[in-house]
Each structure stands twice: as structure tokens, then as C-alpha cells.
Amino acid sequence: MTPGEILTDRIRQALAHLSSVKEQRMIGGLAFMVNGKLCVGVYGSGEMMVRCDPQMTDELLTKKGVRRGEMRGKLMTKGWLLISPEGIADENDFDYWIGVALDFNQKGGTCMAKLLGPDFISLQVRNLSASRTFYTELLGLTIDERFNTPDFVLFDTNTIPFALSEAKVNLDEAPQPGWGVTLWIDCDQVNALHTKLEAKGATIIQPPYDGPFGRTFVFADPDGYRITANENPWDRFPLGGRKDR
């Protein structure tokens, strides 16, 4: 068994006495939902994800094998921790972290509920195979092979996770998919991408121009979703994620 599988079994046993536990796949691992909220999880190759009281984060970070939670290379807010395999090798240490997670979970989250910002974007498409080709071969996105199925694909982006899925609604009933939504995607070379798309016959809504957030142009994907490609000047607008060019 892999370290992740071993940890999964340990967590299952530790939560077996609870009646409201549900397992759910998450990006990078497996989450254990307790009372409808993420409580603990298995992340990556065997780290334990723990949801804790945000006000305790700094104190808990001083313990063995603990680091701030992250998702696809981006730090999460306080209240999310990752514990290394060494930090939970001892059964007493493992039980301690289970206790930390359950204590916060059973308090119902005493912090004020609030949105923290977008953390996942997915477009429903008519033909996933054709859209997968468009987004990889023409737009240059790479696929996260952990999440590449006949009806869903996740791209290995450097900011917010971005995915495509087979449509679960009739897109032909919409006047335009995504109407009213503006989707900006970071681009390394706007002019070059525009030239490539134009040569391939893609629909160009607005040719390249210098906007307030850098060089920009707007095009439509095979389903008609309007995408704004933006060559973000990171020295002026560090808008999240990481500069990874």
C-alpha cells in the first residue's frame, strides 16, 4: 500500500465511530467530510490535511512536521494545515491531530462564515474531446493527468484550477454560454497567441490592445465562451498564483 492509502485507512478507523462521515475526492487527494464540512484529508503522497481554528494556526505551526496548507502551489488561508508523514508516524501524534480537526468541526466553525474567493472554475462544453484539443493544442494548456477522464479534464494551471466537463445542461438553449461572465486567463505572449488563433480560424472578438492590466485580446472557444487573454505585468499587478513563465 502507498503512504496515502495507509493514511486513508488510519483516518477511516479514527472516524469510524461517527455517523456523519463522507469521503469526497478533492484536487490533490481525498477529503473526509464530517457534519457536511471538510474535517481532515489525505493530500499528495501522504500528508494529512487538517482543518483547524484559524486563530490557532500560528501556534500549531510550531509542532513537528506541520506547514501551512496549499493547493496547487498556492498557500491557503489560515485554518488549513498539512502534516508530514513524520509528524503523524507516532499514534499519539496522529490522534492529537484528529482531535484538533474534530474539535473545530464540532464547534461548527466559530468564525464568521464568509467567502474567501474563487478556487475552481469549470466550463461545461458540448464536445469535450474537441474542446480538450482546442485548449491544449491551440491555447497551450497542459492536462493534470490525475484528473483526465472521458467526461472531465483539469488543466495544470499556475493560478486557479481550471477545468472542462461534458455539458449537463442544453447549451443550445442559452443565447450564449457564459453570458454576463468575464473570464480572464493569464497569457505569456498575447500577440503570438492571437496570431496562432487567427491562422487557425478561431473567432476573435477583439484584437490585441493595451488595456489597464496589460496586453489583452478576446476570443471565443468552440462553444462560444468568451475568453480574455491577458499578458499580466506581474511587477505592477501581482494578482495571485505565481509568475511561472
C-alpha positions in Angstrom: 0.0 0.0 0.0 1.1 3.5 -0.7 1.6 6.0 2.2 -1.5 7.8 1.0 -3.6 4.6 1.1 -2.2 3.7 4.6 -3.1 7.2 5.9 -6.6 6.9 4.4 -7.2 3.7 6.3 -5.9 5.2 9.5 -8.3 8.2 9.2 -11.2 5.9 8.3 -10.6 3.9 11.5 -10.2 7.1 13.6 -13.6 8.4 12.4 -15.4 5.1 12.3 -17.4 5.9 15.5 -19.0 8.9 13.8 -22.2 8.6 11.8 -21.9 11.7 9.6 -18.7 10.9 7.7 -18.4 11.1 3.9 -15.4 10.7 1.7 -15.0 13.0 -1.2 -12.3 13.4 -3.9 -10.6 16.8 -3.9 -7.9 18.2 -6.1 -4.7 16.5 -4.9 -6.2 14.0 -2.6 -9.2 12.7 -0.6 -11.3 14.7 1.9 -13.2 13.4 4.9 -16.4 15.4 5.4 -17.8 15.4 8.9 -21.2 17.1 9.5 -21.1 18.3 5.9 -17.8 20.1 6.4 -14.2 19.2 5.4 -12.5 17.9 8.6 -9.4 16.1 7.6 -7.9 14.7 4.4 -5.1 12.9 2.6 -3.1 15.2 0.4 -0.4 14.4 -2.2 1.8 11.5 -1.4 0.8 11.0 2.2 0.4 14.3 4.0 -2.5 14.7 6.4 -4.7 17.8 5.8 -6.2 19.2 8.9 -8.9 21.9 9.2 -8.4 23.8 12.4 -9.4 27.0 14.2 -7.7 29.8 12.1 -6.7 31.6 15.4 -4.7 28.5 16.4 -2.7 28.3 13.1 0.4 30.1 14.2 0.7 28.0 17.4 0.1 24.7 15.6 2.7 25.6 13.0 5.4 25.2 15.7 4.7 21.5 16.1 6.6 18.7 14.4 6.1 18.3 10.6 3.5 21.0 10.2 3.2 23.5 7.4 0.6 25.8 6.0 -2.0 24.2 3.7 -1.5 24.7 0.0 -3.4 23.8 -3.1 -1.6 23.6 -6.4 1.4 25.6 -5.1 -0.7 28.4 -3.6 -0.9 29.0 0.2 -4.4 28.5 1.6 -5.8 30.8 4.3 -5.1 30.2 8.0 -7.0 27.3 9.4 -5.7 24.7 6.8 -2.6 22.7 7.8 -0.6 19.9 6.2 1.1 17.4 8.5 4.0 15.4 7.1 4.2 11.6 7.5 6.9 12.1 10.1 4.5 14.3 12.1 1.9 11.6 12.4 4.1 8.5 12.5 3.5 8.2 16.2 -0.1 7.1 17.1 -0.3 9.7 19.8 0.6 12.5 17.4 -1.9 11.2 14.8 -4.7 11.1 17.5 -3.8 14.6 18.5 -4.3 16.0 15.0 -7.6 14.0 14.6 -8.7 15.7 17.9 -7.7 19.2 16.6 -9.8 18.7 13.5 -12.8 17.2 15.3 -12.8 19.9 17.9 -13.0 22.7 15.3 -15.5 20.7 13.2 -17.9 20.1 16.2 -17.8 23.7 17.2 -19.5 24.3 13.9 -16.8 26.7 12.9 -17.0 29.6 15.4 -15.5 32.0 13.0 -17.8 34.2 10.9 -18.8 32.5 7.7 -17.5 34.3 4.6 -16.4 33.7 1.1 -12.7 33.7 0.5 -12.5 34.0 -3.2 -12.7 31.7 -6.3 -10.8 28.4 -6.0 -12.1 26.5 -9.0 -13.5 27.3 -12.4 -15.1 24.7 -14.8 -16.8 25.2 -18.2 -19.4 22.8 -19.4 -18.9 22.0 -23.1 -20.8 20.2 -25.9 -17.9 18.1 -27.1 -15.2 17.5 -24.5 -12.8 15.8 -27.0 -12.9 18.8 -29.4 -12.6 21.3 -26.5 -9.7 19.4 -24.9 -7.9 19.6 -28.3 -8.6 23.4 -28.6 -7.4 24.2 -25.1 -4.3 22.1 -25.3 -3.1 22.3 -28.9 -4.2 25.8 -29.6 -4.1 27.5 -26.2 -1.2 25.6 -24.8 -2.6 24.4 -21.6 -1.3 21.1 -20.1 -3.5 18.4 -18.6 -3.3 17.3 -15.0 -3.3 13.6 -15.7 -4.8 12.8 -12.3 -8.0 14.4 -13.4 -8.4 13.4 -17.1 -11.5 11.3 -17.8 -13.9 10.9 -20.7 -16.2 13.5 -19.2 -13.9 15.8 -17.3 -10.4 17.3 -17.7 -8.4 19.5 -15.3 -5.6 21.7 -16.6 -2.3 22.2 -14.8 -2.6 26.0 -14.4 -0.5 28.3 -12.3 -3.4 30.1 -10.6 -7.0 29.0 -10.0 -7.7 25.4 -11.1 -9.5 25.4 -14.5 -11.4 22.5 -15.9 -13.8 21.4 -18.7 -16.6 18.9 -18.3 -19.3 17.4 -20.6 -22.4 19.6 -20.5 -25.1 18.6 -18.0 -27.5 21.2 -19.5 -28.6 22.0 -23.0 -26.2 24.8 -24.0 -28.2 25.4 -27.2 -30.9 26.8 -25.1 -28.6 29.6 -23.9 -28.3 32.7 -26.1 -24.5 32.5 -25.4 -22.7 30.2 -23.0 -21.3 32.2 -20.1 -23.4 35.3 -20.9 -22.5 38.0 -18.4 -19.4 36.3 -17.1 -15.9 37.7 -17.9 -13.2 35.1 -17.8 -9.6 36.4 -17.9 -6.8 33.9 -18.3 -3.1 34.8 -17.9 -1.1 34.5 -21.1 2.6 34.7 -21.7 2.5 36.2 -25.2 -0.8 37.8 -26.3 0.3 38.8 -29.8 1.7 35.4 -30.6 -1.4 33.6 -29.3 -3.7 35.9 -31.3 -1.7 35.2 -34.5 -1.9 31.5 -33.9 -5.7 31.5 -33.2 -6.4 33.8 -36.2 -4.5 31.5 -38.5 -6.5 28.5 -37.3 -9.8 30.3 -37.9 -10.8 30.8 -34.3 -13.3 33.5 -33.6 -11.6 36.7 -32.5 -14.0 39.1 -30.6 -11.5 41.9 -30.0 -7.9 42.0 -31.4 -4.9 42.7 -29.1 -4.9 46.1 -27.4 -3.1 47.7 -24.4 -5.5 47.7 -21.5 -5.2 48.8 -17.9 -3.9 45.3 -16.9 -1.5 44.7 -19.8 -1.7 43.5 -23.4 -5.1 41.9 -23.9 -7.4 40.3 -26.6 -10.7 38.5 -26.5 -11.7 35.3 -28.4 -14.3 32.6 -28.3 -13.8 28.9 -27.7 -15.7 26.2 -29.7 -18.8 26.6 -27.5 -18.8 30.3 -27.7 -17.4 31.1 -24.3 -15.7 34.4 -24.5 -12.1 34.2 -23.1 -10.0 37.3 -22.4 -6.3 36.5 -22.7 -4.2 38.9 -20.7 -0.4 39.4 -20.6 -0.3 40.4 -17.0 2.6 42.8 -15.9 3.4 40.9 -12.7 5.6 43.7 -11.4 2.5 46.0 -11.3 -0.4 43.6 -10.8 0.6 40.5 -8.7 -3.0 39.2 -9.0 -2.5 35.8 -7.3 -0.9 32.5 -8.3 2.7 32.6 -9.2 4.8 34.0 -12.0 5.7 30.8 -13.8 7.0 31.6 -17.3 
